[in-house]
Amino acid sequence: MTDNKNISIKDVAKQANVSTATVSHVINGTRFVSEETKQKVHQAMDDLNYRINSVARSLRSRKSFVIAFLAPILASETSNFFFMSVAAGIQSVLKQHQYHLVLSDSHEEEAFETDEIRMLGSQMIDGLIMAPSSRELDYERLFGDYPVIYLDRVPVNCRRDSVVVDNKTVSKEAVQMLIAKGHTRIAYLSGPLTLTTTEERYAGYLDALSEAGIAPDPSLIRIGEVSLASGSNMTESLLQEQPTAIFVTDNVMAMGVISYLQEKKINVPDRMAVVAYDEFQWTRITSPPLTVIEQPAFELGVKAAEVMLERIDNATASLQEHRLTAKLIVRQSS
């Protein structure tokens, strides 16, 4: 592998067969560059293992006091409240130490996320806190010489500090609560199992069934698109399998579940018990109020910021995974 310390912007330009000015515009987003040319430049950077901010960092004599937070912010999702709460937690710590927070959006898309990481690196940040959009992507090739904290999710080959929620334990607790109330046909609704968060929730569901001696029924498990319509449609198909309870791991899908049950006048919890992620104001005013799993979003941000500042002060300390506890809030829907 090429040593990126010896690679300059001129080398990238030569590799991509473009001008150094074009490479600069791609890196800094200072002028429109065609998608085809951007791809050529990014490919050259990857081939040469060029890290955007390695030169810039060597030239500067002081910290920027800027920490970036890269998270998926989707216009159609109420779960954006979760990451905004995380950001508020990060900010509450950083401002006490005269650091500034820059918020960036990955759109939950790998290509967009890759561009954002490169852009943030060019801005001479002191650190990056991010909720990765992929388990499989090799993020290390994208990072510069700044500390990185994974938040909420981690990639498969995690080589950074991480701050996450113990999703498996609380999901298991939720399903065990349903089992204790006599439910044996418990449906599972989830978005794609492409993130460590959804994987852990599914594992908790399966563990609770296994410990109760209940064999998982594939007909009661639905994995699909994260949307209100998807939650509604999957609930409709599930009812043919006659579940008595539904455990739904996403709040947008939960809105679809509740919407369908109300539309069809299916009594909750007498005919169908429901437990869902996350705790939002709307979950308290449904009829009946919804039993939910509340994640410590603000506390996640606080912890991530604290870990980041510790990592900045001590770059050689051992890597750590920090797991925070979520809370099962039992209301009338279960």
N, C-alpha and C positions, 0 to 999 in steps of 0.2 A: 504494500500500500504506500502511496506517495505521502511524504511528510508535508502536511498542509502548511507548516511554518515557512517552508521555502517556496510556496506557491503565491504568485502575485496576481493581481487583476489582469495584468498583461498576458499571463499564461492562460487564464480562463478565456480571454478574448481570442487568443491564437487557437486554442482548442475548439472554440465554437465558431471560428472564422467570422468574427464580428469585431467591431471597434471596441476599444476600452471604454469609450463613452456609453456605448450601448449596454455593456456589462454593468456599468455604474447605474444607468437608468433602471435596469432590471432589478438590481439589488436594492436601490433606494426608492423605487417607484416614483421617480421624478419626472418621467415623461412616458407617453404611451409607447409600448413596444408590442408588436404582434405576438399572438400566442405561440406561433411557430418558432419565432426567434427566442421568446422566453424559455421555451422548452429546450432549445439548443444550448442556451446559456446555463440553465439548471443542470442539464445533462453533463456539460463540461465541468461544472462545479462538483458534481457527484463523482465523475471519473477521476478528477484530480484531488478529491477529498479536501476541497477548498472550503474553509469555514469563514463566513462573511466577516465576522468581527475580530478575527485574530490579529490583523494588522492594525485596525483602529484601536484595539485595546493596548497594543504595545506602544502606541504613540501618546496615549493620554496619561496624565500624571495624577489624576484623582478619580474618585468614584462619581458616577452619574446620579446616584441615589434614586434610581428608577427601577422598580420591579414590575414586570409584566405578568398579567394573568390572561391565559389563553383558554377559552371555554367555548362549548357549543351553545350558541344563542339562536334558537330557531323561532321565527316570528309566530308560528302557529302553536307553540307550546306554552302552557302555563308553567311548565317546569323551569322556565327561565327564571322564575322567582327563586328557585333553589340556588342557581349560580349567582344571582344578584345578592342573595343573602350571604353566600360564600365570599363574594367580593367585598361586601360590607365588613365581614369579619377580618379579612386581610387588611383592609384600609384602616380599621380601628387600631391595629398593631403598628402598621407602618408609619402612620402619622405621629405616633409617639416617639419614633426614632428618626424623624425628619426625612423619611423616604416617601416617594411619590408612586402611585399605582397607575399603570396603563392597562386598560382593558381591551382585549382583542377577541375576535370571534372566529372560530374554526368552521362554522356552519355544519359541524359533524361530518365533514368531508375531508378525506386524506389530502387531496391535491390542494385544496384551499388552505388547509392547516399547514402544509409544507411551506407554502408561500408566506404565510403569516410568521412562521418561525424564522424564516430567512430574513424577512423584513424587520422583525423585532431585534434580531441579532445585529443588524446593520445600525440600529439606533443606540448602540453601546449601553444596553441594559446591564444592571448589576445582578439580575437573577430572573428566572422564569418559573412561574407556577402554572401548571397546565393540567387539564382534564383531557387525556389523549382520546382521539376518535377511533383509534385502532388498537387491537391487541398485537398485531403481527408486524406493524411498520418498524423499521430500524431507525428509531429516533436519534440515536447517538450520532449518526452521520450528519444530522442537521444542526446539532447544537454547537455553539461556540464555546469559548473558555469562561463560561459563567455557570453558576450552580443552577440545577433544575430540581423542582419538587413536583412529583406526580400527585395529583389530587383526585379523589373519588374513584378513579380507575387507574390501572397500571398495565403497561404492555407485558407481553410474555417474558421478554428478556430485560427485566427491570434492573437497571444499574444506577438508580438514583434513590434518594430518600422519597418516601411516600406517606401520604396522610389519607386514610380511607375510612369508610364505615364498615362495621362488621355486619354485612347484609345477611350472611348465612344464619347466624345465631338468631337474629330477630325474626327472620322469615320462618325459621323452624318454630319459634315460639308462637307465631301467629297461627300456623297450621295446627300445632298442638292444641291451641285454644279451641279451634273449630272441632277437632277430634274429640276433645273433652266434652263438648256440647252435643256429641252424638253423631256428628257428620262423618261419613265414610266415603261418600262420593264428592270429593272436593276438586273442582276444576281449577286449572292453572292457566292464566292469560298473561302473556308477556310479549315484549318486543323481541327482535332477533337476539339470540344468545351470542352476541359478538363482542360484548364487553365483560370485564370481570364482575361488574355490579350485577348484571342479569344472570351470569353464571352462578354467582353465589346465592342469589335468591332462589334459583331453580334447585340448587343443591340442598338448601334448607327445606324446601318443600318436599323433596324426595326423602330426606333424612327423617322428617317427622312422620311420613307415611310408613317408612321402613320400620321405625322403632315401635309403631303401633300395630305392626303386622298387616298393614294394608298394601296390597300390590298396586303400583301405579298403573292407571288405566290410560293408555295412549289416546283413547277417544275423548278424554277429559282434558287433554293438554293442547293448548292453542298458542302457537308462536307466529306472530305476524307483524304487520306494519304498525308503527306507533302513531295512531291517530284516533280521533273520536269515532269516526266512521268504522274503523277497523274494530274497535272495542264493541261497538253496537252489533256489527255483523257477526263477529265471533260468538257473542252472547246468544244471538239468534240460533246459530248452528249448534251451540253447546246444549241448548235446552232439549234438543232431540235425544241427548245422551242421559238426560234426567239427573243432573248433579243437584245437590242440595246446598252447596256453598261454592263461592268463587273467590279465589285469591288472585288479585290482579296487581302486577308489579310496576305499573306505570300510571301516573295520575291522569294523563290525557285519555288513555284507554279506559280508565275507571269512569270517567265522565260518560263515555260511550256505553259502558255496562249499565250504569244507573239510569241513563236516558232511555235505554231500551226497556229495562224492567219497569220503569214508570209508565212508558208508553203502552206497554202490554198489560199494565195493572197487575203485575206480579208482586205480591206482597213481600217486602223485606222486613224482617228476616224469616218470617214464618214459612214462606215457600222457597226463599233463596237468601242465604246469608252472604254477606260481602265484606271482604277485608282488602284494603288497597294501600299502596304507596301513593302519595305522601300526605302530610298534613298541610292543608290550605284552608282558607276561610270558607270556600264553597263546601268543603266536606262537613262543616258543622251545621249547615242550613239545609242539607238534603232531608228528605222525609223517608225514613228516619236518619238522624245524623250518622255519618259513616265511621266505622272502625278503621283506623289507619295506622300505618307505621310512620312515625315522625323521625326524619333524619336530622342530625345536629348540623345544619348547613352553616350557620354563623360560626359555630365552634370549629368546624372544619377549616374555615378561612383563618380564624385566629391561630390555630395550631400550625397551619401551613406557613403563615407569615413568621411565626416564632421559629420554626425549623429552618426557614430560609435565612433569617438573620443569624442564627447559630452557624449555619453552613458557610455563610459569607465570612464570619469571624474565624472559622476553623475548617478550612477546605479539606483537611486530611482525616477528619474524624470518621469513624465507622458509619456506614450507611444504616439507616433504621427505617422500619415500617411502623407507623403509628396508626392504631385502630381505635376509632371512637365508637361508642355504643349508641344504637338507635333505640327508640322507645315505641312500644306497642300501646296505642291509646284505644281502649275498648269503649265503643259506644253502642247504640241500639241496632246497628245493621248486622250484628253478628250474634 
